Amino acid sequence: MRILISGASVAGPVLAYWLTRHGFSVTVVERAPALRKTGGHAVDLFRPAMDISEKMDVLPRIEELATGANRMTVHPESARRPVRADLTKIFSAASDRHVEIMRDDLSEIYYDATLGDVEYVFGDSITAISPDGEVRFENAAPRRFDLVVGADGLHSNVRRLVFGEESRFSTFIGAYLGVLTLPNTAGLDRELLIHVGVGRTAGMYGAPHLGDARALFLFRSERELDYHYRDVRRQKEFLREAFAGMHADVDHWLDELDRTPAFYFDSITQLRMDTWSQGRVTLVGDAGYCPGPAVGGSTTLGVVGAYVLAGELARADGDHERAFPAYERAMAEHVRASRGVALSAAKTLIPTSRLGVSGLAQGARLVSALPAGLSRAFLRLTTKSARLYNSMTIDDYPPSPAASSGRVGLGVE
């Protein structure tokens, strides 16, 4: 059975890995000419994604390339003194299994795990998908597949082709995210430096293997900003306007906007769809149920979704009419809960009042000062994300008999 996946970031390679382990033939098409190494930002893998990565035998490499952040300094705007916190205690209190890693590093690790088993087609994208499985591409000749999966992110091309324009499903939650790569002139090593004010938060961090640093900007906006997604100049202007006069550190980071080798900007948007499947096509990860970039644990959700989708297809012997609804049922509660987590996290990370600014700083101080047991109990009581990811359970999907014999389902003729 032949399955086409669009997108080679995180969910796509994870899905490809597990599909091949269940005996499916997989092709991955990626618009970029090669794996994206564009700077990116750090993402979190919580317990379920760590467990899946361990089953893939890639956990040692993930831990080797983890950012290893262990210290945080928070500068509340207009406060005299910063607050210093022990990140290792905060992370261990929030989740019993957690790693922070650069997204590009994680993508490469999952990609490498599939080499030799999966066909990758870079520098191309899907232009049409017919009900009978014929797929047309920008560059390559048309090909026929049994199933097509969109794993191509928040602005999914597959979703647009099959379900319609993104605006039908996206919900703006009132904030924007910017990330840029810049020289690590502050010498940050496993340290996160944060400046936080009402409606805006800026941070900078480095990791031993990066050789540079990342600056992260989060800011609130009551309305959606008017700009074209390729208008980088206007996006940089938004950041300058939102963070003007915050602090000398932040001014220095903004000075790098015109020199940065890598820049990312987007709204923090949730996708809310009644179904992620139509005919032979389904969606996984941010393409189907993004809870909000940088605030909702979307990387863990994407890894879990990919694992579950592959498992349900194997369990149904490739019958998508049974597998797709089972996949959606298995993921529905996780997706619903992640939306609430994202809204709560956005409120905490980008405070809406001076009290919220103070609460963020003092909460970090309190958790890092408490003994481990008490700090863990405090965070589990006060943060929805810790409760969600620590309680998330998923089925185990052993290889099916059809997979071991090399025959899963019927191919499209």
C-alpha positions as CSV (number, residue, x, y, z in Angstrom):
1,M,0.0,0.0,0.0
2,R,1.4,3.3,-1.1
3,I,1.1,6.4,1.1
4,L,2.2,9.9,0.3
5,I,3.1,12.4,3.1
6,S,3.4,16.1,2.5
7,G,5.9,17.7,4.8
8,A,9.4,16.6,6.2
9,S,9.6,18.6,9.4
10,V,8.6,16.6,12.5
11,A,5.2,14.8,12.2
12,G,6.0,13.8,8.6
13,P,9.2,11.8,9.3
14,V,7.7,10.3,12.5
15,L,4.6,9.1,10.6
16,A,6.9,7.8,7.8
17,Y,8.9,5.8,10.3
18,W,6.0,4.1,11.9
19,L,4.2,3.4,8.6
20,T,7.2,1.6,7.3
21,R,7.5,-0.4,10.5
22,H,3.9,-1.5,9.9
23,G,4.7,-2.6,6.3
24,F,3.5,0.4,4.2
25,S,5.4,1.9,1.3
26,V,5.9,5.6,2.0
27,T,6.9,8.7,0.0
28,V,7.5,12.1,1.6
29,V,7.3,15.2,-0.5
30,E,8.8,18.5,0.8
31,R,8.6,21.9,-0.8
32,A,12.0,23.0,0.5
33,P,15.0,21.9,-1.5
34,A,16.5,20.1,1.5
35,L,15.9,19.6,5.2
36,R,15.2,23.0,6.7
37,K,18.1,24.4,8.6
38,T,16.9,28.0,9.0
39,G,17.6,28.8,12.6
40,G,14.2,27.8,14.1
41,H,13.5,27.8,17.8
42,A,13.5,25.4,20.7
43,V,10.5,23.0,21.1
44,D,9.4,20.8,24.0
45,L,9.1,17.0,24.0
46,F,7.0,15.8,26.8
47,R,6.6,12.3,28.2
48,P,4.4,10.7,25.4
49,A,6.7,12.0,22.6
50,M,9.8,11.0,24.6
51,D,8.3,7.4,25.0
52,I,7.7,7.3,21.2
53,S,11.2,8.6,20.4
54,E,12.6,5.9,22.7
55,K,10.7,3.2,20.7
56,M,12.3,4.7,17.6
57,D,15.8,4.3,19.1
58,V,16.5,8.0,18.7
59,L,16.2,9.2,22.3
60,P,20.0,9.2,23.0
61,R,20.6,11.5,20.0
62,I,17.7,13.8,21.2
63,E,19.2,14.0,24.6
64,E,22.7,14.7,23.2
65,L,21.4,17.7,21.2
66,A,19.0,19.0,23.9
67,T,19.5,22.7,24.7
68,G,20.3,21.8,28.3
69,A,18.8,25.0,29.6
70,N,19.2,25.1,33.4
71,R,19.0,28.7,34.4
72,M,16.6,31.6,33.8
73,T,16.8,35.2,34.6
74,V,13.6,37.2,34.4
75,H,13.6,41.0,34.2
76,P,10.0,42.3,34.9
77,E,9.6,45.6,33.1
78,S,10.2,48.6,35.4
79,A,11.4,46.3,38.2
80,R,14.7,47.2,40.0
81,R,16.0,43.6,40.3
82,P,15.7,40.5,38.1
83,V,14.5,37.2,39.3
84,R,16.7,34.2,38.9
85,A,15.3,30.7,38.7
86,D,16.5,27.1,38.4
87,L,15.1,25.8,35.2
88,T,16.0,22.2,35.9
89,K,13.7,22.2,38.9
90,I,10.9,23.9,36.9
91,F,11.2,21.4,34.1
92,S,11.3,18.4,36.3
93,A,8.4,19.6,38.4
94,A,6.3,20.3,35.3
95,S,6.8,17.0,33.6
96,D,8.3,13.6,34.7
97,R,9.9,13.3,31.3
98,H,10.9,16.3,29.2
99,V,13.5,17.6,26.8
100,E,13.9,20.9,25.1
101,I,15.6,20.7,21.6
102,M,15.9,22.9,18.6
103,R,13.2,22.1,16.1
104,D,15.7,21.8,13.2
105,D,17.8,19.3,15.2
106,L,14.7,17.3,16.0
107,S,13.6,17.2,12.4
108,E,17.0,15.9,11.3
109,I,17.0,13.2,13.9
110,Y,13.6,11.9,12.8
111,Y,14.5,12.2,9.1
112,D,17.8,10.2,9.7
113,A,15.8,7.4,11.4
114,T,13.8,6.9,8.1
115,L,16.7,6.9,5.6
116,G,16.8,3.7,3.6
117,D,13.1,2.9,4.2
118,V,11.4,6.0,2.9
119,E,11.4,7.8,-0.5
120,Y,12.0,11.6,0.0
121,V,11.2,14.1,-2.8
122,F,12.6,17.5,-2.0
123,G,11.9,20.7,-3.9
124,D,8.4,19.8,-4.9
125,S,4.8,20.2,-3.7
126,I,1.3,18.9,-4.4
127,T,-0.9,20.8,-6.7
128,A,-4.0,18.5,-6.9
129,I,-5.4,15.4,-5.3
130,S,-8.1,13.4,-7.1
131,P,-10.7,11.2,-5.2
132,D,-9.2,8.1,-6.8
133,G,-5.7,8.9,-5.5
134,E,-4.0,10.5,-8.4
135,V,-1.6,13.3,-7.2
136,R,-0.2,16.1,-9.3
137,F,3.0,17.9,-8.4
138,E,4.6,21.2,-9.3
139,N,7.6,19.5,-10.9
140,A,7.3,15.7,-10.9
141,A,5.0,13.7,-13.1
142,P,1.6,12.6,-11.7
143,R,1.6,9.5,-9.5
144,R,-1.1,7.4,-7.9
145,F,-1.2,6.7,-4.1
146,D,-3.7,4.9,-1.9
147,L,-3.6,7.6,0.8
148,V,-2.3,11.1,1.2
149,V,-1.4,12.7,4.5
150,G,-0.9,16.4,5.1
151,A,1.9,16.9,7.6
152,D,2.8,20.3,6.2
153,G,2.2,22.6,9.2
154,L,-0.1,25.4,10.2
155,H,-0.3,26.8,6.7
156,S,-0.9,23.3,5.1
157,N,-1.1,23.1,1.3
158,V,-2.9,19.7,1.5
159,R,-5.5,21.2,3.8
160,R,-6.1,24.1,1.5
161,L,-6.5,21.8,-1.5
162,V,-8.9,19.3,0.1
163,F,-10.8,21.3,2.8
164,G,-10.6,24.9,1.6
165,E,-8.9,28.1,2.7
166,E,-7.2,28.3,6.1
167,S,-9.4,31.2,7.3
168,R,-12.3,28.8,7.6
169,F,-10.6,26.9,10.4
170,S,-8.2,29.3,12.0
171,T,-8.8,31.2,15.3
172,F,-6.5,34.0,16.2
173,I,-5.8,34.0,19.9
174,G,-4.5,37.5,20.1
175,A,-0.8,37.2,19.9
176,Y,2.2,37.0,17.6
177,L,5.5,35.2,17.6
178,G,8.9,36.3,16.2
179,V,12.2,34.4,16.2
180,L,15.6,35.5,14.9
181,T,19.1,34.1,15.0
182,L,21.8,36.4,16.3
183,P,25.4,36.3,17.6
184,N,25.7,35.0,21.2
185,T,27.4,38.2,22.4
186,A,26.0,37.7,25.9
187,G,27.8,34.4,26.1
188,L,24.6,32.6,27.2
189,D,25.3,28.9,27.8
190,R,22.3,26.9,28.9
191,E,20.7,30.1,30.1
192,L,17.4,31.8,29.2
193,L,17.3,35.6,29.6
194,I,13.7,37.1,29.6
195,H,12.3,40.6,29.7
196,V,8.5,40.6,30.4
197,G,6.0,43.4,30.4
198,V,2.3,43.9,30.0
199,G,1.4,42.4,26.6
200,R,5.0,41.6,25.6
201,T,7.7,39.2,26.4
202,A,11.2,38.9,24.8
203,G,13.9,36.3,25.5
204,M,17.3,35.2,24.4
205,Y,18.9,31.8,24.8
206,G,21.9,29.8,23.7
207,A,23.0,26.2,23.7
208,P,26.5,24.6,23.6
209,H,26.3,23.2,20.1
210,L,24.5,26.1,18.4
211,G,27.4,28.6,18.0
212,D,24.9,31.4,18.0
213,A,21.7,32.3,19.9
214,R,18.0,32.8,19.4
215,A,15.9,35.7,20.3
216,L,12.2,35.0,20.8
217,F,9.5,37.7,20.8
218,L,5.9,37.3,21.9
219,F,3.4,40.2,21.9
220,R,-0.3,40.7,22.1
221,S,-2.5,42.4,19.5
222,E,-6.3,43.0,19.9
223,R,-6.7,42.6,16.1
224,E,-5.0,40.6,13.4
225,L,-2.3,42.6,11.7
226,D,-2.6,43.4,8.1
227,Y,0.5,42.0,6.2
228,H,1.5,39.5,3.5
229,Y,3.1,36.4,4.9
230,R,6.1,37.0,2.6
231,D,6.5,40.7,3.6
232,V,9.4,40.2,6.0
233,R,10.2,43.9,6.1
234,R,6.7,44.7,7.5
235,Q,7.0,41.8,10.0
236,K,10.2,43.2,11.4
237,E,8.6,46.6,11.7
238,F,5.8,45.1,13.8
239,L,8.5,43.7,16.2
240,R,10.2,47.0,16.5
241,E,7.0,48.8,17.2
242,A,5.8,46.3,19.8
243,F,9.1,46.2,21.7
244,A,10.2,49.8,21.5
245,G,11.8,51.1,24.7
246,M,11.4,47.9,26.6
247,H,15.1,47.5,27.7
248,A,18.6,48.0,26.3
249,D,19.0,44.2,25.9
250,V,15.9,44.0,23.7
251,D,17.0,47.1,21.7
252,H,20.3,45.2,21.0
253,W,18.4,42.1,19.8
254,L,16.2,44.2,17.6
255,D,19.3,45.8,16.1
256,E,20.1,42.4,14.6
257,L,16.9,42.2,12.6
258,D,18.5,43.6,9.5
259,R,21.5,41.2,9.8
260,T,19.9,38.0,11.0
261,P,20.5,34.9,8.7
262,A,17.2,33.4,9.8
263,F,13.9,35.1,10.7
264,Y,10.4,33.7,11.5
265,F,7.2,35.6,12.2
266,D,3.6,34.4,12.5
267,S,0.4,34.8,14.4
268,I,-0.4,32.5,17.3
269,T,-3.4,30.7,15.8
270,Q,-5.4,27.7,16.6
271,L,-6.9,25.3,14.0
272,R,-10.4,24.1,14.8
273,M,-11.7,21.5,12.4
274,D,-14.7,19.2,12.8
275,T,-12.8,16.4,11.0
276,W,-9.2,16.0,9.7
277,S,-10.1,13.5,7.1
278,Q,-11.8,13.5,3.7
279,G,-11.8,10.5,1.4
280,R,-8.3,9.2,1.0
281,V,-6.8,12.3,2.7
282,T,-6.1,13.0,6.3
283,L,-4.1,15.6,8.3
284,V,-1.6,15.2,11.2
285,G,0.0,17.6,13.6
286,D,-0.2,21.3,13.0
287,A,-1.8,20.8,9.6
288,G,-4.9,19.4,11.3
289,Y,-5.0,20.6,14.9
290,C,-2.4,23.2,15.8
291,P,-3.1,24.4,19.3
292,G,-1.0,27.5,18.8
293,P,2.7,27.8,18.0
294,A,5.0,28.3,21.0
295,V,2.3,28.0,23.6
296,G,0.4,24.7,23.1
297,G,2.8,21.8,23.0
298,S,2.2,21.3,19.3
299,T,5.4,19.3,18.8
300,T,4.5,16.6,21.3
301,L,0.9,16.6,19.9
302,G,2.3,16.1,16.3
303,V,4.6,13.2,17.3
304,V,1.7,11.5,19.2
305,G,-0.7,12.1,16.3
306,A,1.7,10.6,13.8
307,Y,2.3,7.5,16.0
308,V,-1.5,7.0,16.5
309,L,-2.3,7.5,12.8
310,A,0.2,4.9,11.7
311,G,-1.0,2.5,14.4
312,E,-4.6,2.8,13.5
313,L,-3.9,2.3,9.8
314,A,-2.0,-0.9,10.7
315,R,-4.8,-2.0,13.0
316,A,-7.3,-1.6,10.2
317,D,-5.0,-3.4,7.7
318,G,-4.9,-0.2,5.6
319,D,-8.6,0.4,5.4
320,H,-8.8,4.2,5.8
321,E,-12.5,4.2,6.2
322,R,-12.0,2.5,9.5
323,A,-8.6,3.9,10.4
324,F,-9.2,7.6,9.9
325,P,-12.3,7.8,12.3
326,A,-10.4,5.6,14.9
327,Y,-7.4,8.0,14.6
328,E,-9.7,11.0,15.2
329,R,-11.4,9.4,18.1
330,A,-8.1,8.5,19.7
331,M,-6.7,12.1,19.3
332,A,-9.9,14.1,19.9
333,E,-9.6,14.6,23.7
334,H,-5.8,15.4,23.5
335,V,-6.5,18.0,20.8
336,R,-9.4,19.6,22.7
337,A,-7.3,19.8,25.9
338,S,-4.3,21.2,24.1
339,R,-6.4,24.2,23.0
340,G,-7.2,25.1,26.6
341,V,-3.6,24.6,27.5
342,A,-2.5,27.0,24.8
343,L,-4.8,29.7,25.9
344,S,-3.7,29.4,29.5
345,A,0.0,29.4,28.5
346,A,-0.4,32.4,26.3
347,K,-1.9,34.3,29.2
348,T,0.9,33.4,31.4
349,L,3.8,33.9,29.0
350,I,2.4,37.2,27.7
351,P,0.8,38.8,30.8
352,T,-2.2,41.0,30.4
353,S,-1.6,43.1,33.5
354,R,1.2,44.2,35.9
355,L,-0.1,41.6,38.4
356,G,0.5,39.0,35.7
357,V,4.0,40.2,35.1
358,S,4.8,40.0,38.8
359,G,3.1,36.6,39.0
360,L,5.2,35.2,36.2
361,A,8.5,36.3,37.9
362,Q,7.6,35.4,41.4
363,G,6.1,32.0,40.4
364,A,9.4,31.1,38.8
365,R,11.2,32.1,41.9
366,L,8.9,30.1,44.1
367,V,9.1,26.9,42.1
368,S,12.9,27.0,41.9
369,A,13.1,27.7,45.7
370,L,10.8,25.0,46.9
371,P,12.0,21.4,47.5
372,A,11.5,19.2,44.4
373,G,8.4,17.4,45.8
374,L,6.6,20.6,46.7
375,S,7.5,22.4,43.5
376,R,6.2,19.5,41.5
377,A,2.9,19.5,43.4
378,F,2.6,23.3,43.0
379,L,3.1,23.2,39.3
380,R,0.7,20.3,38.8
381,L,-1.9,22.2,40.7
382,T,-1.4,25.5,38.9
383,T,-0.5,24.6,35.3
384,K,-2.8,22.9,32.9
385,S,0.1,21.8,30.6
386,A,1.7,19.7,33.2
387,R,-1.5,17.9,34.0
388,L,-2.4,17.4,30.3
389,Y,0.9,15.9,29.2
390,N,1.6,13.8,32.3
391,S,-1.9,12.2,32.0
392,M,-1.8,11.7,28.2
393,T,-2.1,8.0,27.4
394,I,-1.9,6.3,24.0
395,D,-2.3,2.7,22.8
396,D,0.6,0.5,21.9
397,Y,0.5,-0.6,18.2
398,P,2.6,-3.7,17.6
399,P,3.4,-4.7,14.0
400,S,0.4,-6.4,12.3
401,P,0.6,-9.9,10.7
402,A,0.1,-8.2,7.3
403,A,3.1,-6.0,8.0
404,S,5.4,-8.8,8.8
405,S,4.4,-10.6,5.6
406,G,5.0,-7.4,3.6
407,R,1.4,-7.0,2.5
408,V,-0.8,-4.3,4.0
409,G,-4.0,-3.5,2.2
410,L,-4.6,-3.2,-1.5
411,G,-2.8,-0.8,-3.8
412,V,-4.7,1.6,-6.1
413,E,-4.4,0.3,-9.7
